[in-house]
Amino acid sequence: MEFFISSAFAQQGGEGTGWTALLFPIVLIAIFYFLLIRPQAKRAKEHKKLISELDKGDEVVTQGGLLGRITEVEESFITMEINDGNQVKVQRNAVAQVVPKGTMKGKADPAETKKTGK
C-alpha cells in the first residue's frame, strides 16, 4: 500500500526566507492601497465637497438618473424641479453630479432670465 502514498520530504529552508516571505503580503497591501483604497477615498472626498456646495439654481443629476434644477436646499434634502410644476424632494447624497447650466431644456432659470432680460 505504500505505493499509493508518496513519501513527503521536508525541504530545507535557505537563507533569507524570513523577510522574503513577508515581502509578498506587504507588496500586495501596497497594491491594494494605491489601486483600490486611495482612489475610493479621493472620490468620496470630491463627492462630499460637491454635496456641500449645492446651491439653489444648480442643475443636477441624481444617482437614479433624474435631471432637475434645485429650487430649495435644506440640511439633508434638496427640492428639485424636474419639469414645469413638478418638484421632487431627494436626499443631498443622491446627487451624482452637477451639470452645466442650460442642460435642462424648457423653462429658463429665473436668475438667468433677470440677467438677460428674456
C-alpha positions in Angstrom: 0.0 0.0 0.0 3.0 2.3 0.3 3.0 3.0 -3.5 -0.4 4.9 -3.1 1.1 7.3 -0.6 4.0 9.3 -1.8 6.7 9.9 0.7 6.9 13.5 1.8 10.3 15.0 2.2 10.7 18.3 4.0 12.5 21.0 2.2 15.2 22.7 4.0 14.8 26.5 4.1 17.5 28.6 2.7 18.9 31.9 3.9 16.5 34.9 3.8 13.2 33.1 3.6 12.0 35.0 6.6 11.9 38.5 5.1 11.0 37.4 1.6 8.0 35.6 3.0 6.8 38.9 4.4 7.7 40.9 1.2 4.8 39.4 -0.8 2.0 40.4 1.6 3.5 43.9 2.0 3.6 44.4 -1.7 0.1 43.1 -2.0 -1.2 45.5 0.6 0.6 48.4 -1.1 -1.0 47.5 -4.5 -4.5 47.3 -2.9 -3.9 50.7 -1.2 -2.9 52.5 -4.4 -5.3 50.8 -6.8 -8.4 50.5 -4.6 -8.4 52.3 -1.3 -6.8 55.6 -2.2 -8.9 56.3 -5.3 -12.1 55.5 -3.5 -11.2 57.8 -0.6 -10.5 60.6 -3.2 -13.8 60.1 -4.9 -15.6 60.2 -1.6 -13.9 63.4 -0.6 -14.8 65.0 -4.0 -18.5 63.9 -3.6 -18.7 65.3 -0.1 -17.3 68.6 -1.4 -19.9 68.6 -4.3 -22.8 67.9 -1.9 -21.7 70.8 0.4 -21.5 73.3 -2.4 -25.1 72.6 -3.8 -27.0 75.9 -4.3 -30.4 77.0 -5.5 -30.5 77.1 -9.3 -27.9 74.4 -9.9 -28.8 71.8 -12.4 -28.1 68.3 -11.1 -28.4 64.6 -12.0 -29.3 62.2 -9.2 -27.9 58.7 -8.9 -31.3 57.4 -10.1 -30.9 59.5 -13.3 -33.3 62.3 -12.6 -32.2 65.7 -14.1 -33.5 68.8 -12.4 -32.9 72.3 -11.2 -32.6 72.8 -7.4 -35.3 75.1 -6.1 -34.7 74.6 -2.3 -31.8 73.5 -0.3 -32.2 72.1 3.2 -29.8 70.4 5.6 -30.2 66.9 4.3 -32.7 67.2 1.5 -33.0 69.3 -1.7 -36.1 70.0 -3.7 -35.6 70.0 -7.4 -37.9 70.9 -10.3 -37.8 68.2 -12.9 -40.1 70.0 -15.3 -42.7 72.8 -15.2 -44.6 72.5 -11.9 -43.3 69.0 -10.9 -40.9 69.0 -8.0 -39.3 66.1 -6.1 -37.5 66.1 -2.8 -34.4 63.9 -2.7 -31.6 63.4 -0.3 -28.5 65.6 -0.9 -26.4 62.4 -1.0 -28.4 61.2 -4.0 -26.9 63.9 -6.2 -24.4 62.3 -8.6 -23.2 65.3 -10.4 -23.8 69.0 -11.2 -24.3 69.6 -14.9 -23.6 72.9 -16.7 -26.4 75.5 -16.7 -28.7 75.2 -19.7 -28.5 71.4 -19.8 -32.2 71.2 -18.9 -34.4 72.2 -21.8 -37.5 74.1 -21.3 -38.1 76.7 -18.6 -35.2 79.1 -18.1 -33.5 79.7 -14.8 -35.2 82.7 -13.1 -31.8 84.1 -12.2 -30.6 83.9 -15.8 -33.9 85.5 -17.1 -33.2 88.6 -15.0 -29.6 88.9 -16.3 -30.5 88.5 -20.0 -33.9 90.2 -19.9 -35.7 87.5 -21.9 
